[in-house]
Amino acid sequence: MFSVGVVVPCYSHVEYLPECLESLVNQTRPPDRIVVIDDHAPNGRLIADICDHISGIEYVRQPENRGLSEARNTGYIVLDGIEVVVCLDDDDMVAPGYVALGLQALAENPAAWVAYPDAQLFGFETRTWAQPDYDPATLARMNYIVCASMWRREAWEQVKARNEHGYDAHMKKLGGWEDYLFNMEALLGVRGGDPKAAVHMGHYKYWFLYRRHKTGSMVDSANANQPTIRRYMEEKMRLTYGVELPRDWKQFYNFGSSSTT
């Protein structure tokens, strides 16, 4: 089975970091490595202390605040040699069987670069969030492959070979959507819309625990700046990959409706 590493960028949600890390170390199939990337947070000493008190956590501090994309790129570099990588935000969690289920999905679908889950929203908003089975045309209109999905390292390496950076740091200035752009670059750009390039883990469990905040979340900020972000993404996909995105986009994340599945 594949080696697995997890990248946890941390800057503004240090209070949730212990829960996030505990959800990783308590997996039925624990990750081989877990690295916290301190994005030059003002309370970096506290982040380091949290990492010191949980066995097996690696800590790396960025020399300056560079944003979520660069933190993830740094994580990939630190995890050199790891075959499957998960990027988990510091305020989110994963259910105990998440890693095992994702590895099973990738093993059963050797052409897939990513295995993505359904989710359970919690915090300010509590409900289930089911995702559709993979369809490239749907991804071009709406993001449903969450940031905590399990990616083969090859995807990041090939995107980096095309765009020279991996995750796009310019998205920090625009307000977000880093993971949506990466999903498009990898699956619609490099893989050319191959329907086998992604696999849904299954609808019967909600393995990704996504914390919803009342105000000020990155998703809300990005949705508010949609026109500017869309223009940037459309231009990049066209110039770098020759992919024309449709104009009938929905917002970054469509949280759908409640489910009792």
C-alpha positions as CSV (number, residue, x, y, z in Angstrom):
1,M,0.0,0.0,0.0
2,F,1.0,3.6,-0.6
3,S,2.9,5.8,1.9
4,V,0.7,8.7,3.1
5,G,1.7,12.2,4.3
6,V,-0.5,15.0,5.5
7,V,0.2,18.7,5.2
8,V,-1.5,21.0,7.7
9,P,-1.0,24.7,7.0
10,C,-1.6,26.8,10.1
11,Y,-2.0,30.5,10.6
12,S,-5.3,31.8,12.0
13,H,-7.0,28.9,13.6
14,V,-4.4,27.7,16.2
15,E,-7.2,27.0,18.7
16,Y,-8.5,24.2,16.5
17,L,-5.1,22.7,15.7
18,P,-5.0,20.0,18.5
19,E,-8.4,18.6,17.3
20,C,-7.2,18.5,13.8
21,L,-3.9,16.7,14.6
22,E,-5.6,14.2,17.0
23,S,-8.0,13.2,14.2
24,L,-5.0,12.3,12.1
25,V,-2.9,10.4,14.7
26,N,-6.0,8.4,15.7
27,Q,-6.7,7.0,12.2
28,T,-7.3,3.3,11.8
29,R,-4.5,3.5,9.3
30,P,-2.3,6.4,10.6
31,P,-0.4,8.6,8.1
32,D,3.3,7.8,7.7
33,R,4.1,11.5,8.2
34,I,2.2,14.6,9.4
35,V,3.8,18.0,8.9
36,V,2.4,21.3,10.2
37,I,3.5,24.3,8.1
38,D,3.4,27.4,10.3
39,D,2.8,30.2,7.8
40,H,4.7,32.7,10.0
41,A,1.8,33.0,12.4
42,P,2.1,35.6,15.1
43,N,1.7,32.9,17.7
44,G,4.1,30.5,16.1
45,R,5.5,29.4,19.5
46,L,2.1,28.1,20.5
47,I,1.9,26.1,17.2
48,A,5.3,24.6,17.9
49,D,4.3,23.7,21.4
50,I,1.2,21.9,20.2
51,C,3.3,19.9,17.7
52,D,5.8,19.0,20.4
53,H,3.1,17.6,22.6
54,I,1.6,15.2,20.0
55,S,3.8,12.3,19.0
56,G,4.9,12.1,15.4
57,I,4.1,15.7,14.3
58,E,6.7,17.5,12.2
59,Y,6.9,21.3,12.4
60,V,8.1,23.8,9.8
61,R,7.9,27.6,10.1
62,Q,7.8,29.7,6.9
63,P,10.3,32.6,6.9
64,E,7.4,35.0,6.1
65,N,3.6,34.8,5.6
66,R,3.2,33.4,2.1
67,G,-0.3,32.1,2.1
68,L,-2.1,28.8,1.8
69,S,-0.8,27.8,-1.6
70,E,2.9,28.3,-0.6
71,A,2.3,26.4,2.7
72,R,1.0,23.5,0.8
73,N,3.8,23.6,-1.7
74,T,6.3,23.6,1.2
75,G,4.5,20.6,2.6
76,Y,4.9,18.7,-0.6
77,I,8.6,19.5,-0.7
78,V,9.1,18.4,2.9
79,L,7.2,15.2,2.2
80,D,9.5,14.3,-0.7
81,G,9.1,10.6,-1.5
82,I,5.6,10.2,0.0
83,E,3.3,8.7,-2.5
84,V,-0.1,10.1,-1.4
85,V,-0.6,13.5,0.1
86,V,-3.5,15.1,2.0
87,C,-3.8,18.8,2.6
88,L,-6.0,19.4,5.7
89,D,-6.8,22.9,7.0
90,D,-6.0,23.5,10.6
91,D,-9.6,24.0,11.7
92,D,-11.0,20.8,10.0
93,M,-10.8,17.1,10.9
94,V,-11.2,13.7,9.3
95,A,-13.1,10.7,10.6
96,P,-11.1,7.7,11.9
97,G,-11.4,5.6,8.7
98,Y,-10.6,8.4,6.3
99,V,-7.0,7.4,5.3
100,A,-7.8,3.7,5.0
101,L,-10.9,4.4,2.8
102,G,-9.0,6.8,0.5
103,L,-6.1,4.4,0.0
104,Q,-8.6,1.7,-0.8
105,A,-10.2,3.9,-3.4
106,L,-6.9,4.8,-5.0
107,A,-5.8,1.1,-5.0
108,E,-9.0,0.1,-6.7
109,N,-8.7,2.9,-9.3
110,P,-5.1,2.9,-10.5
111,A,-5.8,5.6,-13.1
112,A,-7.1,8.0,-10.5
113,W,-4.9,10.9,-9.3
114,V,-7.3,11.8,-6.4
115,A,-9.9,10.2,-4.2
116,Y,-12.4,12.7,-2.7
117,P,-14.9,12.3,0.1
118,D,-18.3,13.4,1.1
119,A,-18.3,15.7,4.1
120,Q,-20.0,16.6,7.4
121,L,-20.3,20.3,8.0
122,F,-20.1,21.3,11.7
123,G,-19.6,24.4,13.8
124,F,-21.9,27.4,12.7
125,E,-23.7,25.1,10.3
126,T,-24.2,21.4,10.9
127,R,-25.4,19.0,8.2
128,T,-24.1,16.5,5.7
129,W,-22.7,17.5,2.3
130,A,-22.8,14.8,-0.3
131,Q,-20.7,15.1,-3.5
132,P,-21.4,13.8,-7.0
133,D,-19.5,11.1,-8.7
134,Y,-16.7,12.5,-10.8
135,D,-17.5,14.2,-14.0
136,P,-15.0,16.7,-15.6
137,A,-17.8,18.8,-17.1
138,T,-19.3,19.3,-13.7
139,L,-15.9,20.2,-12.1
140,A,-15.5,22.9,-14.7
141,R,-18.6,24.6,-13.3
142,M,-18.5,23.8,-9.6
143,N,-15.9,22.6,-7.2
144,Y,-16.8,19.5,-5.2
145,I,-13.3,18.0,-4.7
146,V,-12.5,19.3,-1.3
147,C,-9.0,20.4,-0.1
148,A,-8.7,17.4,2.2
149,S,-8.9,14.9,-0.7
150,M,-6.2,12.3,-1.1
151,W,-3.9,13.1,-4.1
152,R,-1.2,10.9,-5.6
153,R,2.0,13.0,-5.5
154,E,2.4,12.6,-9.2
155,A,-0.5,15.1,-9.7
156,W,1.3,17.9,-7.8
157,E,4.6,17.2,-9.6
158,Q,3.1,17.3,-13.0
159,V,1.1,20.5,-12.3
160,K,4.3,22.0,-11.0
161,A,6.1,21.0,-14.2
162,R,3.5,22.9,-16.2
163,N,3.0,26.0,-14.1
164,E,6.4,26.1,-12.2
165,H,4.8,26.4,-8.8
166,G,2.2,23.7,-8.0
167,Y,-0.5,25.5,-5.9
168,D,-0.8,29.1,-7.2
169,A,0.3,31.7,-4.7
170,H,-1.3,34.5,-6.6
171,M,-4.7,33.2,-5.3
172,K,-3.8,34.6,-1.9
173,K,-4.1,38.1,-3.3
174,L,-7.4,37.3,-5.0
175,G,-8.9,35.9,-1.9
176,G,-8.9,32.1,-2.2
177,W,-10.0,29.2,-4.4
178,E,-6.5,27.7,-4.3
179,D,-7.8,24.2,-4.3
180,Y,-10.3,24.7,-7.0
181,L,-7.7,26.1,-9.4
182,F,-5.3,23.2,-8.5
183,N,-8.2,20.7,-9.2
184,M,-8.8,22.2,-12.6
185,E,-5.1,22.4,-13.5
186,A,-4.5,18.8,-12.5
187,L,-7.7,17.1,-13.8
188,L,-8.9,19.3,-16.6
189,G,-5.4,20.7,-17.6
190,V,-2.8,18.0,-17.2
191,R,-5.2,15.0,-17.4
192,G,-7.2,16.7,-20.2
193,G,-10.6,15.9,-18.6
194,D,-10.0,12.1,-18.3
195,P,-13.1,10.7,-16.6
196,K,-10.9,8.2,-14.7
197,A,-8.6,10.8,-13.2
198,A,-10.7,11.2,-10.0
199,V,-12.8,8.8,-7.9
200,H,-15.4,9.5,-5.3
201,M,-14.8,7.5,-2.0
202,G,-18.5,6.6,-1.7
203,H,-21.8,8.1,-0.4
204,Y,-22.3,5.9,2.7
205,K,-20.0,7.9,5.1
206,Y,-19.1,11.5,5.6
207,W,-15.4,11.2,6.2
208,F,-14.3,14.9,5.9
209,L,-15.3,17.1,8.8
210,Y,-15.5,20.7,7.5
211,R,-15.8,23.5,10.0
212,R,-18.1,26.3,9.0
213,H,-17.5,29.7,10.6
214,K,-20.2,32.3,11.1
215,T,-18.3,35.0,9.3
216,G,-15.0,35.7,7.7
217,S,-14.2,32.3,6.2
218,M,-11.9,32.1,3.2
219,V,-14.7,30.5,1.2
220,D,-17.0,33.4,1.9
221,S,-14.3,35.9,1.0
222,A,-13.5,34.1,-2.2
223,N,-17.2,33.8,-3.2
224,A,-17.5,37.6,-2.7
225,N,-14.7,38.2,-5.2
226,Q,-15.9,35.7,-7.8
227,P,-15.7,37.8,-11.0
228,T,-12.0,38.7,-10.5
229,I,-11.0,35.2,-9.5
230,R,-12.9,33.6,-12.4
231,R,-11.2,35.9,-14.9
232,Y,-7.8,34.9,-13.6
233,M,-8.7,31.2,-13.6
234,E,-10.2,31.3,-17.1
235,E,-7.1,33.1,-18.5
236,K,-4.7,30.7,-16.8
237,M,-6.5,27.6,-17.9
238,R,-6.7,28.9,-21.5
239,L,-3.1,30.1,-21.8
240,T,-1.3,27.3,-19.8
241,Y,-3.5,24.3,-20.8
242,G,-5.6,25.3,-23.8
243,V,-8.7,24.7,-21.8
244,E,-11.7,27.0,-22.2
245,L,-13.9,27.1,-19.1
246,P,-17.7,27.5,-19.4
247,R,-19.3,30.7,-18.5
248,D,-22.1,29.2,-16.4
249,W,-20.1,28.7,-13.2
250,K,-21.7,28.3,-9.8
251,Q,-20.0,29.5,-6.7
252,F,-16.7,28.0,-5.5
253,Y,-18.3,25.5,-3.1
254,N,-21.9,24.5,-3.6
255,F,-22.8,23.1,-0.2
256,G,-26.0,21.5,-1.5
257,S,-28.8,20.5,0.8
258,S,-29.0,18.4,3.9
259,S,-28.9,14.6,3.6
260,T,-29.8,11.8,5.9
261,T,-27.8,9.2,4.0
